[in-house]
Amino acid sequence: MGEQNVADYLLERLRAWGVEKVFGYPGDGINGLLAAWGRADNSPAFVQARHEEMAAFEAVGYAKFGNRVGVCAATSGPGAIHLLNGLYDAKLDHVPVVAIVGQTSRSAMGGSYQQEVDLISLFKDVASEYLQMVTVPEQLPNVLDRAIRVALSERAPTAIIIPSDVQEMEYSPPAHAFKMVPSSLGIEWPVAVPGDAAIDRAAEVLNAGTKVAILVGQGARGARAELEQVADLLGAGVAKALLGKDVLPDDLPYVTGSIGLLGTRPSYELMRDCDTLLTVGSSFPYTQFLPAFGQARAVQIDIDGRYVGMRYPYDVNLVGDAAATLRGLIPRLERKTDRSWRDAIEANVTRWWEVMAAEAGVAADPVNPLRLFRELSVRLPDDAIVTADSGSSANWYARQLKFRAGMRGSLSGNLATMGPGVPYGIGAKFAEPGRPVIVFAGDGAMQMNGLAELITIKRYWPEWEDPRLVIAVLHNDDLNQVTWEMRAMEGAPKFTESQVLPSVGYADFAESLGLQGIAVDQPGQIGPAWDRALAAARPTVLDVRTSPDIPPIPPHATIEQARNAAEAMLKGDENRLGVLVEGIRTKAQEFLPHHEQ
């Protein structure tokens, strides 16, 4: 090969870091990079999304499920702008992603040139941990290496900007000279553990309690064995923040499930009645779902000192690795001999799963969406990865799916943006091509992003070792979550002009692409549809006609929210008849005697 230019070296450096995929979309602002990809025989592999926002979401899903840095690339101007929503998703969920974006030539900067955008200002917030523009070749290794290291170290998005003319310059490494910054590959991680005195103070708080609650988030992933041991010693129940749904399996009898707006009644009662709280790897934001101030003494463990001491008046704030810190605590904890608190928690959890089964069994017109999730829950493959989009599907993901050990799941937690479900699933398949992936998406999210990204699936699925990528669409022709929020929070009836969606044949569209499409409009079809989809040798779209009238209201909804919803019905909500019949019947299951099916 001839002389190496900056773009060639960039790809070489990505390969040296072990980067295997770059999710992106082309444009003339990165033509130099695209040409280098051609010379490099597409290594690392360029995965072409249908839109730069989807490329960023795919990089986030890849990083979340692959436990590695995600990389996305886009052209200057509009391409860079389109990345922002996906990068903010990474920022708010603490996911390592590196964005590589083009820029107009240096000679044109400041001249109001075509597609010239002040990218430094544009990315200043989203990539606040590290943002740099490469203006001479000698900068490149240091800038790229730091972008990757900072993304991994801070669990955050970073960005590098490379003007189009710089991409095509001959590469020259930094010299052993004044004002040159050499760089190197790799990073080795410490295992951070608080000092003995701090762990002793935390143990004193936990040993003094009689009703201990544990809250875990995604930062506790990898500490399953230690959490189970601590929960056993303390006789505690464990609630899970939404991003921590896969930290502990739901078939443990003391795991109360999700907490918060999408949470369960046992989690609500756990926090309401406890006298001690241990939070591990979570920055759960909704203070009102934590114990009342002054009710509980509390300990927090987090790897990031910036996020300890938040949300609750903790007595002891420990900065350290979750598993290692818990291992330090375990020898200092005294096993609680009175198990009445634990027994009550387990009874509440047993009752909750009975209620969930009963709610999923309520008849609805045409299909109860809870049953769609319930029927999958008992069929989930042991190594399944599950994603859910924002909206009402996130409610049922949080409350109806019973994860077993080894399963993975995630969604847009803190940004709660619409549209990442399908691209998350694509990112998951590239990160773990041998595992089955299931996506739940509302029809609003499918129309916003998912339909176009089915074309990406059509292109790439033959490369995946396990071809199973199942997308279940909750087809109710309604932007259902916002409709219910209007009712419960505003006391306003459904505003048809903003809430009703045009009906689309999602299964038909999938079939037109050569994927499997299955339309479901009767409850008895759900189980067989899941069986077909999970046995298929190609990706599948389940087009499920669900009722919009099943309320995604949490079991601990306030009286005010219930009153608002009732007032909305009285004001002429177009779905009032269905809501009164199906909604009341569903909520009534919480107060009737049941045995889990």
FIDREN-828094 format. One record per residue (C-alpha): residue in three letters; x negated, y, z. Coordinates in nm, 2 decimals, always signed. Layout:
// FIDREN-828094
R,ALA,X,Y,Z
...
***
This chain:
// FIDREN-828094
R,MET,+0.00,+0.00,+0.00
R,GLY,-0.11,+0.36,-0.06
R,GLU,-0.14,+0.64,+0.19
R,GLN,+0.10,+0.62,+0.48
R,ASN,+0.34,+0.91,+0.53
R,VAL,+0.51,+1.03,+0.84
R,ALA,+0.83,+0.83,+0.76
R,ASP,+0.63,+0.51,+0.70
R,TYR,+0.46,+0.55,+1.03
R,LEU,+0.79,+0.62,+1.22
R,LEU,+0.92,+0.29,+1.11
R,GLU,+0.60,+0.12,+1.20
R,ARG,+0.61,+0.27,+1.54
R,LEU,+0.97,+0.16,+1.59
R,ARG,+0.87,-0.20,+1.50
R,ALA,+0.59,-0.18,+1.75
R,TRP,+0.84,-0.09,+2.02
R,GLY,+1.04,-0.40,+1.92
R,VAL,+1.33,-0.20,+1.77
R,GLU,+1.51,-0.44,+1.53
R,LYS,+1.82,-0.24,+1.43
R,VAL,+1.89,+0.12,+1.35
R,PHE,+2.26,+0.22,+1.31
R,GLY,+2.30,+0.51,+1.07
R,TYR,+2.43,+0.68,+0.76
R,PRO,+2.23,+0.82,+0.47
R,GLY,+2.19,+1.18,+0.36
R,ASP,+1.93,+1.39,+0.18
R,GLY,+1.80,+1.53,+0.51
R,ILE,+1.65,+1.18,+0.58
R,ASN,+1.57,+1.08,+0.22
R,GLY,+1.20,+1.05,+0.32
R,LEU,+1.30,+0.80,+0.59
R,LEU,+1.53,+0.60,+0.35
R,ALA,+1.25,+0.58,+0.10
R,ALA,+1.02,+0.44,+0.38
R,TRP,+1.28,+0.19,+0.47
R,GLY,+1.27,+0.07,+0.11
R,ARG,+0.89,+0.03,+0.12
R,ALA,+0.92,-0.15,+0.46
R,ASP,+1.16,-0.41,+0.33
R,ASN,+1.43,-0.28,+0.56
R,SER,+1.24,-0.34,+0.88
R,PRO,+1.38,-0.25,+1.13
R,ALA,+1.71,-0.33,+0.97
R,PHE,+1.92,-0.02,+0.87
R,VAL,+2.29,-0.10,+0.96
R,GLN,+2.51,+0.12,+0.76
R,ALA,+2.82,+0.24,+0.95
R,ARG,+3.11,+0.42,+0.78
R,HIS,+3.05,+0.74,+0.97
R,GLU,+2.77,+0.88,+1.19
R,GLU,+2.99,+0.88,+1.50
R,MET,+3.05,+0.51,+1.45
R,ALA,+2.67,+0.46,+1.41
R,ALA,+2.62,+0.62,+1.75
R,PHE,+2.89,+0.41,+1.91
R,GLU,+2.74,+0.10,+1.76
R,ALA,+2.40,+0.20,+1.91
R,VAL,+2.57,+0.24,+2.25
R,GLY,+2.74,-0.10,+2.22
R,TYR,+2.41,-0.25,+2.11
R,ALA,+2.23,-0.10,+2.41
R,LYS,+2.51,-0.19,+2.66
R,PHE,+2.53,-0.56,+2.56
R,GLY,+2.18,-0.61,+2.45
R,ASN,+2.01,-0.45,+2.76
R,ARG,+1.77,-0.26,+2.53
R,VAL,+1.74,+0.08,+2.37
R,GLY,+1.99,+0.16,+2.09
R,VAL,+1.87,+0.37,+1.80
R,CYS,+2.08,+0.57,+1.55
R,ALA,+1.99,+0.79,+1.25
R,ALA,+2.16,+1.06,+1.06
R,THR,+2.10,+1.34,+0.82
R,SER,+2.07,+1.71,+0.89
R,GLY,+2.37,+1.93,+0.94
R,PRO,+2.70,+1.74,+0.93
R,GLY,+2.54,+1.40,+0.99
R,ALA,+2.37,+1.52,+1.31
R,ILE,+2.70,+1.69,+1.42
R,HIS,+2.89,+1.37,+1.37
R,LEU,+2.66,+1.18,+1.61
R,LEU,+2.75,+1.40,+1.91
R,ASN,+3.06,+1.21,+2.04
R,GLY,+2.88,+0.88,+2.05
R,LEU,+2.58,+1.03,+2.21
R,TYR,+2.79,+1.20,+2.48
R,ASP,+2.94,+0.85,+2.54
R,ALA,+2.59,+0.73,+2.60
R,LYS,+2.51,+1.03,+2.83
R,LEU,+2.81,+0.99,+3.05
R,ASP,+2.78,+0.61,+3.08
R,HIS,+2.40,+0.62,+3.13
R,VAL,+2.30,+0.42,+2.83
R,PRO,+1.95,+0.45,+2.66
R,VAL,+2.00,+0.56,+2.30
R,VAL,+1.75,+0.74,+2.07
R,ALA,+1.89,+0.96,+1.79
R,ILE,+1.66,+1.03,+1.49
R,VAL,+1.80,+1.32,+1.28
R,GLY,+1.68,+1.50,+0.97
R,GLN,+1.65,+1.88,+0.92
R,THR,+1.60,+2.11,+0.63
R,SER,+1.24,+2.18,+0.52
R,ARG,+1.04,+2.40,+0.75
R,SER,+1.00,+2.66,+0.47
R,ALA,+1.38,+2.71,+0.45
R,MET,+1.44,+2.74,+0.83
R,GLY,+1.59,+3.06,+0.93
R,GLY,+1.71,+3.14,+0.58
R,SER,+2.08,+3.02,+0.61
R,TYR,+1.99,+2.73,+0.39
R,GLN,+2.23,+2.46,+0.30
R,GLN,+2.31,+2.23,+0.59
R,GLU,+2.09,+2.43,+0.81
R,VAL,+2.21,+2.40,+1.17
R,ASP,+2.03,+2.49,+1.49
R,LEU,+1.99,+2.13,+1.60
R,ILE,+1.78,+2.22,+1.90
R,SER,+2.07,+2.42,+2.04
R,LEU,+2.32,+2.17,+1.92
R,PHE,+2.16,+1.87,+2.10
R,LYS,+2.03,+2.07,+2.40
R,ASP,+2.30,+1.94,+2.63
R,VAL,+2.37,+1.59,+2.50
R,ALA,+1.99,+1.51,+2.48
R,SER,+1.89,+1.72,+2.78
R,GLU,+1.65,+1.45,+2.91
R,TYR,+1.43,+1.47,+2.60
R,LEU,+1.47,+1.66,+2.27
R,GLN,+1.19,+1.76,+2.04
R,MET,+1.13,+1.85,+1.67
R,VAL,+0.83,+1.71,+1.49
R,THR,+0.66,+1.99,+1.30
R,VAL,+0.32,+1.83,+1.23
R,PRO,+0.23,+1.46,+1.17
R,GLU,+0.00,+1.45,+1.48
R,GLN,+0.31,+1.50,+1.71
R,LEU,+0.49,+1.19,+1.59
R,PRO,+0.36,+0.90,+1.81
R,ASN,+0.39,+1.10,+2.13
R,VAL,+0.73,+1.24,+2.05
R,LEU,+0.88,+0.90,+1.95
R,ASP,+0.72,+0.72,+2.24
R,ARG,+0.84,+0.97,+2.49
R,ALA,+1.19,+0.96,+2.34
R,ILE,+1.21,+0.59,+2.39
R,ARG,+1.05,+0.59,+2.73
R,VAL,+1.27,+0.87,+2.86
R,ALA,+1.58,+0.70,+2.72
R,LEU,+1.49,+0.38,+2.90
R,SER,+1.37,+0.55,+3.22
R,GLU,+1.66,+0.79,+3.26
R,ARG,+1.92,+0.56,+3.10
R,ALA,+2.02,+0.85,+2.87
R,PRO,+2.03,+0.96,+2.51
R,THR,+1.73,+1.14,+2.37
R,ALA,+1.68,+1.29,+2.02
R,ILE,+1.40,+1.37,+1.78
R,ILE,+1.44,+1.60,+1.48
R,ILE,+1.22,+1.56,+1.18
R,PRO,+1.24,+1.82,+0.90
R,SER,+1.26,+1.67,+0.55
R,ASP,+0.93,+1.80,+0.43
R,VAL,+0.75,+1.66,+0.74
R,GLN,+0.89,+1.31,+0.67
R,GLU,+0.70,+1.31,+0.34
R,MET,+0.37,+1.45,+0.47
R,GLU,+0.06,+1.22,+0.49
R,TYR,+0.04,+1.08,+0.84
R,SER,-0.25,+1.18,+1.05
R,PRO,-0.28,+1.05,+1.41
R,PRO,-0.36,+1.27,+1.70
R,ALA,-0.74,+1.32,+1.74
R,HIS,-0.96,+1.31,+2.04
R,ALA,-0.95,+1.69,+2.05
R,PHE,-0.82,+2.00,+2.22
R,LYS,-0.44,+2.05,+2.20
R,MET,-0.38,+1.70,+2.07
R,VAL,-0.16,+1.46,+2.27
R,PRO,-0.24,+1.09,+2.21
R,SER,+0.02,+0.82,+2.31
R,SER,+0.05,+0.45,+2.37
R,LEU,+0.31,+0.18,+2.35
R,GLY,+0.50,+0.00,+2.63
R,ILE,+0.62,+0.06,+2.98
R,GLU,+0.61,-0.16,+3.29
R,TRP,+0.88,-0.11,+3.55
R,PRO,+0.84,-0.10,+3.93
R,VAL,+1.09,-0.26,+4.16
R,ALA,+1.20,+0.02,+4.38
R,VAL,+1.30,-0.06,+4.74
R,PRO,+1.37,+0.18,+5.02
R,GLY,+1.15,+0.17,+5.33
R,ASP,+1.22,-0.06,+5.63
R,ALA,+1.35,+0.22,+5.85
R,ALA,+1.61,+0.33,+5.59
R,ILE,+1.73,-0.03,+5.54
R,ASP,+1.75,-0.07,+5.92
R,ARG,+1.98,+0.23,+5.94
R,ALA,+2.20,+0.09,+5.67
R,ALA,+2.22,-0.25,+5.84
R,GLU,+2.32,-0.08,+6.16
R,VAL,+2.62,+0.09,+5.99
R,LEU,+2.73,-0.23,+5.81
R,ASN,+2.69,-0.45,+6.12
R,ALA,+2.90,-0.21,+6.33
R,GLY,+3.20,-0.23,+6.10
R,THR,+3.48,-0.48,+6.13
R,LYS,+3.66,-0.41,+5.80
R,VAL,+3.40,-0.38,+5.53
R,ALA,+3.47,-0.28,+5.17
R,ILE,+3.21,-0.31,+4.89
R,LEU,+3.24,-0.10,+4.57
R,VAL,+3.02,-0.21,+4.28
R,GLY,+2.95,-0.05,+3.95
R,GLN,+2.74,-0.12,+3.64
R,GLY,+2.42,-0.04,+3.83
R,ALA,+2.48,-0.36,+4.04
R,ARG,+2.47,-0.59,+3.73
R,GLY,+2.19,-0.84,+3.79
R,ALA,+2.26,-0.85,+4.16
R,ARG,+2.54,-1.10,+4.16
R,ALA,+2.38,-1.36,+4.39
R,GLU,+2.28,-1.09,+4.64
R,LEU,+2.63,-0.93,+4.63
R,GLU,+2.79,-1.26,+4.70
R,GLN,+2.57,-1.33,+4.99
R,VAL,+2.62,-0.98,+5.14
R,ALA,+3.00,-1.01,+5.09
R,ASP,+3.00,-1.34,+5.27
R,LEU,+2.80,-1.22,+5.57
R,LEU,+3.01,-0.91,+5.61
R,GLY,+3.34,-1.08,+5.54
R,ALA,+3.40,-0.80,+5.29
R,GLY,+3.62,-0.75,+4.99
R,VAL,+3.46,-0.62,+4.66
R,ALA,+3.62,-0.37,+4.43
R,LYS,+3.48,-0.29,+4.09
R,ALA,+3.45,+0.03,+3.91
R,LEU,+3.56,+0.00,+3.55
R,LEU,+3.21,-0.02,+3.41
R,GLY,+3.13,-0.29,+3.67
R,LYS,+3.41,-0.53,+3.57
R,ASP,+3.15,-0.79,+3.47
R,VAL,+2.93,-0.75,+3.77
R,LEU,+3.11,-1.02,+3.98
R,PRO,+3.35,-1.28,+3.84
R,ASP,+3.72,-1.23,+3.91
R,ASP,+3.77,-1.59,+4.02
R,LEU,+3.60,-1.51,+4.35
R,PRO,+3.89,-1.49,+4.60
R,TYR,+3.76,-1.18,+4.77
R,VAL,+3.70,-0.97,+4.45
R,THR,+3.99,-0.73,+4.44
R,GLY,+3.93,-0.61,+4.08
R,SER,+3.92,-0.27,+3.93
R,ILE,+3.96,+0.05,+4.13
R,GLY,+4.11,+0.39,+4.05
R,LEU,+4.36,+0.50,+3.79
R,LEU,+4.34,+0.17,+3.61
R,GLY,+4.29,-0.03,+3.93
R,THR,+4.47,-0.30,+4.13
R,ARG,+4.68,-0.29,+4.44
R,PRO,+4.43,-0.50,+4.64
R,SER,+4.15,-0.26,+4.56
R,TYR,+4.37,+0.03,+4.67
R,GLU,+4.46,-0.14,+4.99
R,LEU,+4.09,-0.24,+5.05
R,MET,+3.98,+0.12,+5.05
R,ARG,+4.29,+0.24,+5.23
R,ASP,+4.24,+0.01,+5.53
R,CYS,+3.86,-0.04,+5.56
R,ASP,+3.64,+0.11,+5.83
R,THR,+3.31,+0.07,+5.65
R,LEU,+3.21,+0.12,+5.28
R,LEU,+2.91,-0.01,+5.09
R,THR,+2.87,+0.13,+4.74
R,VAL,+2.62,-0.04,+4.51
R,GLY,+2.53,+0.10,+4.16
R,SER,+2.84,+0.31,+4.11
R,SER,+2.91,+0.68,+4.07
R,PHE,+3.29,+0.62,+4.06
R,PRO,+3.43,+0.97,+4.03
R,TYR,+3.79,+0.95,+4.18
R,THR,+3.74,+1.04,+4.55
R,GLN,+4.11,+1.00,+4.62
R,PHE,+4.08,+0.62,+4.58
R,LEU,+3.80,+0.59,+4.83
R,PRO,+3.86,+0.58,+5.21
R,ALA,+4.00,+0.89,+5.37
R,PHE,+3.72,+1.12,+5.49
R,GLY,+3.63,+1.03,+5.85
R,GLN,+3.79,+0.69,+5.82
R,ALA,+3.49,+0.49,+5.72
R,ARG,+3.11,+0.49,+5.78
R,ALA,+2.94,+0.44,+5.45
R,VAL,+2.61,+0.33,+5.28
R,GLN,+2.52,+0.39,+4.92
R,ILE,+2.26,+0.21,+4.71
R,ASP,+2.16,+0.35,+4.37
R,ILE,+1.84,+0.34,+4.15
R,ASP,+1.88,+0.71,+4.07
R,GLY,+1.83,+0.96,+4.35
R,ARG,+2.04,+1.21,+4.15
R,TYR,+2.35,+1.01,+4.21
R,VAL,+2.33,+0.91,+4.57
R,GLY,+2.53,+1.10,+4.83
R,MET,+2.80,+1.19,+4.58
R,ARG,+3.18,+1.13,+4.60
R,TYR,+3.18,+1.04,+4.97
R,PRO,+3.01,+1.15,+5.29
R,TYR,+2.77,+0.86,+5.31
R,ASP,+2.58,+0.80,+5.64
R,VAL,+2.29,+0.64,+5.46
R,ASN,+2.18,+0.69,+5.10
R,LEU,+1.93,+0.43,+4.97
R,VAL,+1.74,+0.48,+4.65
R,GLY,+1.63,+0.15,+4.51
R,ASP,+1.70,-0.14,+4.28
R,ALA,+2.03,-0.30,+4.37
R,ALA,+1.92,-0.66,+4.39
R,ALA,+1.59,-0.59,+4.57
R,THR,+1.75,-0.35,+4.82
R,LEU,+2.02,-0.60,+4.90
R,ARG,+1.76,-0.87,+4.95
R,GLY,+1.60,-0.64,+5.20
R,LEU,+1.93,-0.59,+5.38
R,ILE,+2.04,-0.95,+5.40
R,PRO,+1.80,-1.06,+5.68
R,ARG,+1.92,-0.77,+5.89
R,LEU,+2.29,-0.84,+5.85
R,GLU,+2.49,-1.02,+6.12
R,ARG,+2.75,-1.27,+5.99
R,LYS,+3.09,-1.15,+6.11
R,THR,+3.27,-1.43,+6.30
R,ASP,+3.61,-1.27,+6.28
R,ARG,+3.73,-1.35,+5.93
R,SER,+4.08,-1.20,+5.96
R,TRP,+3.99,-0.90,+5.74
R,ARG,+3.86,-1.13,+5.47
R,ASP,+4.16,-1.36,+5.50
R,ALA,+4.39,-1.07,+5.45
R,ILE,+4.19,-0.95,+5.14
R,GLU,+4.21,-1.30,+4.99
R,ALA,+4.58,-1.32,+5.05
R,ASN,+4.63,-0.98,+4.87
R,VAL,+4.42,-1.10,+4.58
R,THR,+4.61,-1.42,+4.54
R,ARG,+4.94,-1.23,+4.55
R,TRP,+4.80,-0.98,+4.29
R,TRP,+4.72,-1.25,+4.03
R,GLU,+5.07,-1.39,+4.09
R,VAL,+5.22,-1.05,+4.02
R,MET,+5.00,-1.01,+3.70
R,ALA,+5.12,-1.34,+3.57
R,ALA,+5.48,-1.24,+3.64
R,GLU,+5.45,-0.90,+3.48
R,ALA,+5.29,-1.06,+3.17
R,GLY,+5.60,-1.29,+3.16
R,VAL,+5.86,-1.01,+3.14
R,ALA,+6.05,-1.01,+2.82
R,ALA,+5.99,-0.71,+2.60
R,ASP,+6.09,-0.59,+2.25
R,PRO,+5.91,-0.73,+2.06
R,VAL,+5.60,-0.84,+2.26
R,ASN,+5.49,-0.75,+2.62
R,PRO,+5.13,-0.62,+2.58
R,LEU,+5.04,-0.77,+2.91
R,ARG,+5.10,-1.11,+2.77
R,LEU,+4.86,-1.05,+2.49
R,PHE,+4.58,-1.00,+2.75
R,ARG,+4.71,-1.28,+2.98
R,GLU,+4.71,-1.54,+2.70
R,LEU,+4.35,-1.45,+2.61
R,SER,+4.24,-1.45,+2.98
R,VAL,+4.30,-1.83,+3.01
R,ARG,+4.13,-1.89,+2.67
R,LEU,+3.82,-1.67,+2.71
R,PRO,+3.51,-1.85,+2.60
R,ASP,+3.24,-1.88,+2.87
R,ASP,+3.00,-1.65,+2.68
R,ALA,+3.26,-1.40,+2.56
R,ILE,+3.19,-1.03,+2.52
R,VAL,+3.50,-0.81,+2.55
R,THR,+3.54,-0.45,+2.46
R,ALA,+3.84,-0.23,+2.50
R,ASP,+3.93,+0.11,+2.35
R,SER,+4.05,+0.40,+2.55
R,GLY,+4.42,+0.42,+2.60
R,SER,+4.68,+0.18,+2.74
R,SER,+4.46,-0.12,+2.63
R,ALA,+4.21,-0.01,+2.89
R,ASN,+4.47,-0.06,+3.16
R,TRP,+4.54,-0.42,+3.07
R,TYR,+4.17,-0.49,+3.02
R,ALA,+4.11,-0.37,+3.37
R,ARG,+4.40,-0.55,+3.54
R,GLN,+4.49,-0.86,+3.34
R,LEU,+4.16,-1.01,+3.22
R,LYS,+4.00,-1.25,+3.47
R,PHE,+3.63,-1.26,+3.39
R,ARG,+3.43,-1.56,+3.48
R,ALA,+3.05,-1.57,+3.55
R,GLY,+2.85,-1.49,+3.24
R,MET,+3.11,-1.29,+3.06
R,ARG,+3.04,-0.94,+2.96
R,GLY,+3.27,-0.64,+2.91
R,SER,+3.26,-0.27,+2.87
R,LEU,+3.43,+0.04,+2.73
R,SER,+3.39,+0.41,+2.72
R,GLY,+3.39,+0.47,+3.10
R,ASN,+3.33,+0.83,+3.18
R,LEU,+3.39,+1.00,+2.85
R,ALA,+3.69,+0.78,+2.79
R,THR,+3.68,+0.88,+2.42
R,MET,+3.91,+0.72,+2.16
R,GLY,+3.76,+0.50,+1.90
R,PRO,+3.46,+0.31,+2.03
R,GLY,+3.62,-0.03,+2.07
R,VAL,+3.55,-0.16,+1.72
R,PRO,+3.20,-0.01,+1.68
R,TYR,+3.12,-0.13,+2.04
R,GLY,+3.22,-0.48,+1.91
R,ILE,+2.99,-0.44,+1.61
R,GLY,+2.70,-0.33,+1.82
R,ALA,+2.76,-0.63,+2.05
R,LYS,+2.75,-0.87,+1.76
R,PHE,+2.42,-0.73,+1.64
R,ALA,+2.28,-0.75,+1.99
R,GLU,+2.42,-1.10,+2.06
R,PRO,+2.50,-1.26,+1.73
R,GLY,+2.55,-1.60,+1.88
R,ARG,+2.83,-1.49,+2.12
R,PRO,+3.20,-1.44,+2.04
R,VAL,+3.32,-1.08,+2.08
R,ILE,+3.68,-0.97,+2.14
R,VAL,+3.80,-0.61,+2.09
R,PHE,+4.12,-0.46,+2.22
R,ALA,+4.23,-0.14,+2.04
R,GLY,+4.55,+0.06,+2.04
R,ASP,+4.69,+0.14,+1.70
R,GLY,+4.59,+0.51,+1.75
R,ALA,+4.22,+0.41,+1.79
R,MET,+4.24,+0.17,+1.49
R,GLN,+4.38,+0.45,+1.27
R,MET,+4.12,+0.69,+1.41
R,ASN,+3.81,+0.48,+1.36
R,GLY,+3.87,+0.10,+1.36
R,LEU,+4.02,+0.05,+1.01
R,ALA,+3.72,+0.20,+0.83
R,GLU,+3.48,+0.01,+1.05
R,LEU,+3.65,-0.32,+0.94
R,ILE,+3.46,-0.25,+0.61
R,THR,+3.13,-0.26,+0.81
R,ILE,+3.24,-0.59,+0.96
R,LYS,+3.32,-0.72,+0.60
R,ARG,+2.97,-0.63,+0.50
R,TYR,+2.77,-0.78,+0.79
R,TRP,+2.96,-1.06,+0.95
R,PRO,+2.80,-1.34,+0.73
R,GLU,+2.47,-1.25,+0.90
R,TRP,+2.60,-1.33,+1.25
R,GLU,+2.52,-1.68,+1.39
R,ASP,+2.87,-1.69,+1.55
R,PRO,+3.12,-1.53,+1.31
R,ARG,+3.39,-1.48,+1.57
R,LEU,+3.47,-1.11,+1.61
R,VAL,+3.84,-1.08,+1.71
R,ILE,+4.01,-0.74,+1.71
R,ALA,+4.35,-0.73,+1.87
R,VAL,+4.55,-0.43,+1.78
R,LEU,+4.83,-0.31,+2.01
R,HIS,+5.07,-0.21,+1.74
R,ASN,+5.35,+0.00,+1.90
R,ASP,+5.34,+0.31,+1.67
R,ASP,+5.29,+0.53,+1.97
R,LEU,+4.99,+0.71,+2.13
R,ASN,+5.11,+0.53,+2.44
R,GLN,+4.87,+0.63,+2.71
R,VAL,+4.92,+1.00,+2.65
R,THR,+5.30,+0.94,+2.62
R,TRP,+5.30,+0.79,+2.97
R,GLU,+5.07,+1.06,+3.11
R,MET,+5.31,+1.32,+2.98
R,ARG,+5.59,+1.15,+3.16
R,ALA,+5.41,+1.08,+3.49
R,MET,+5.20,+1.39,+3.52
R,GLU,+5.40,+1.65,+3.34
R,GLY,+5.75,+1.53,+3.39
R,ALA,+5.79,+1.58,+3.01
R,PRO,+5.97,+1.35,+2.77
R,LYS,+5.78,+1.19,+2.48
R,PHE,+5.70,+1.46,+2.22
R,THR,+5.77,+1.27,+1.90
R,GLU,+5.57,+1.49,+1.66
R,SER,+5.25,+1.43,+1.85
R,GLN,+5.30,+1.08,+1.98
R,VAL,+5.45,+0.87,+1.70
R,LEU,+5.21,+0.70,+1.46
R,PRO,+5.28,+0.59,+1.10
R,SER,+5.31,+0.21,+1.09
R,VAL,+5.02,+0.03,+0.92
R,GLY,+4.98,-0.34,+0.83
R,TYR,+4.66,-0.41,+1.02
R,ALA,+4.65,-0.78,+0.94
R,ASP,+4.72,-0.70,+0.57
R,PHE,+4.43,-0.46,+0.56
R,ALA,+4.20,-0.72,+0.72
R,GLU,+4.31,-0.98,+0.46
R,SER,+4.24,-0.74,+0.18
R,LEU,+3.88,-0.73,+0.30
R,GLY,+3.85,-1.11,+0.32
R,LEU,+3.88,-1.12,+0.69
R,GLN,+4.15,-1.32,+0.87
R,GLY,+4.46,-1.13,+0.95
R,ILE,+4.73,-1.26,+1.18
R,ALA,+5.06,-1.07,+1.24
R,VAL,+5.24,-1.14,+1.57
R,ASP,+5.59,-1.01,+1.65
R,GLN,+5.72,-1.28,+1.89
R,PRO,+5.59,-1.38,+2.24
R,GLY,+5.56,-1.74,+2.15
R,GLN,+5.32,-1.66,+1.87
R,ILE,+5.05,-1.50,+2.09
R,GLY,+4.89,-1.82,+2.23
R,PRO,+4.86,-1.99,+1.89
R,ALA,+4.73,-1.67,+1.73
R,TRP,+4.45,-1.66,+1.99
R,ASP,+4.37,-2.02,+1.93
R,ARG,+4.34,-1.96,+1.55
R,ALA,+4.13,-1.65,+1.60
R,LEU,+3.89,-1.82,+1.84
R,ALA,+3.85,-2.12,+1.62
R,ALA,+3.80,-1.92,+1.30
R,ALA,+3.49,-1.92,+1.09
R,ARG,+3.53,-1.55,+1.01
R,PRO,+3.63,-1.23,+1.19
R,THR,+4.00,-1.19,+1.27
R,VAL,+4.24,-0.90,+1.32
R,LEU,+4.55,-0.97,+1.53
R,ASP,+4.82,-0.73,+1.45
R,VAL,+5.04,-0.76,+1.75
R,ARG,+5.38,-0.57,+1.77
R,THR,+5.38,-0.46,+2.13
R,SER,+5.64,-0.27,+2.32
R,PRO,+5.56,+0.09,+2.40
R,ASP,+5.80,+0.08,+2.70
R,ILE,+5.58,-0.12,+2.95
R,PRO,+5.44,+0.14,+3.19
R,PRO,+5.06,+0.15,+3.23
R,ILE,+5.12,+0.32,+3.56
R,PRO,+4.89,+0.19,+3.84
R,PRO,+5.06,-0.01,+4.12
R,HIS,+4.97,+0.26,+4.37
R,ALA,+5.14,+0.54,+4.17
R,THR,+5.25,+0.84,+4.38
R,ILE,+5.61,+0.92,+4.45
R,GLU,+5.56,+1.24,+4.25
R,GLN,+5.44,+1.05,+3.95
R,ALA,+5.75,+0.82,+3.97
R,ARG,+5.98,+1.12,+4.01
R,ASN,+5.82,+1.29,+3.71
R,ALA,+5.86,+0.98,+3.49
R,ALA,+6.23,+0.96,+3.59
R,GLU,+6.28,+1.33,+3.52
R,ALA,+6.12,+1.28,+3.18
R,MET,+6.37,+1.01,+3.10
R,LEU,+6.66,+1.23,+3.20
R,LYS,+6.53,+1.51,+2.97
R,GLY,+6.60,+1.29,+2.66
R,ASP,+6.30,+1.07,+2.61
R,GLU,+6.36,+0.87,+2.29
R,ASN,+6.23,+0.55,+2.46
R,ARG,+6.44,+0.59,+2.77
R,LEU,+6.66,+0.28,+2.72
R,GLY,+6.36,+0.05,+2.67
R,VAL,+6.16,+0.21,+2.96
R,LEU,+6.46,+0.17,+3.19
R,VAL,+6.50,-0.20,+3.10
R,GLU,+6.14,-0.32,+3.04
R,GLY,+5.96,-0.08,+3.27
R,ILE,+6.18,-0.13,+3.58
R,ARG,+6.18,-0.51,+3.52
R,THR,+5.80,-0.51,+3.50
R,LYS,+5.74,-0.30,+3.81
R,ALA,+5.99,-0.51,+4.00
R,GLN,+5.76,-0.81,+3.98
R,GLU,+5.54,-0.64,+4.25
R,PHE,+5.81,-0.68,+4.50
R,LEU,+5.94,-1.03,+4.42
R,PRO,+5.81,-1.36,+4.55
R,HIS,+5.58,-1.55,+4.30
R,HIS,+5.34,-1.83,+4.26
R,GLU,+5.06,-1.79,+4.00
R,GLN,+5.13,-1.98,+3.68
***
